[in-house]
Amino acid sequence: MVNDQLTAALTEQLSQQAGSDPIMAMLLQQMASTPPDGADEELAELRSRLERSGRKIERLRAELAAANAMAAYVARVLGACERCWGMDQFCRGCLGRGHPGSSQPDVGTLIDWVSPALQRAGLPTITLASDQTRAASEEQEGGHHAVV
Ligand SMILES: [Zn+2]
């Protein structure tokens, strides 16, 4: 096995360099000895745990990327800085001035999102100015859209 050959070569080279150093001699003895009983099982368990941890890290990275994408999307809808939402005075994008509404929000998407929640809460519904004509005609037909 290549590892055994490498270990033997390394041990021999270190033996020559160690001289009379007792600590080095003890380390070399440990390197040369056979692994204790159960070492293979322990190594297999550690490898398995490492693989599971690697998969978990990948899953968490994917979840973090999805959360960051969602936060950036919501920031765009609200007209906020996608990097910091205006909460970081050292932000390269906005210097802390990117609070919601600091830039033009995505009005159509914003209204689509907010209106159902406002209706559910019994609050006035927001409509686009371009929808005012439609809302007014719906009110005449019995609808209950208030224009803000
Ligand atoms: Zn920012």
Residues whose N, C-alpha, C, O or C-beta is under 5 A from the ligand:
A	BS01	ZN	C81 R83 C84 W85 G86 D88 C91 G93 C94 L95 G96 G98
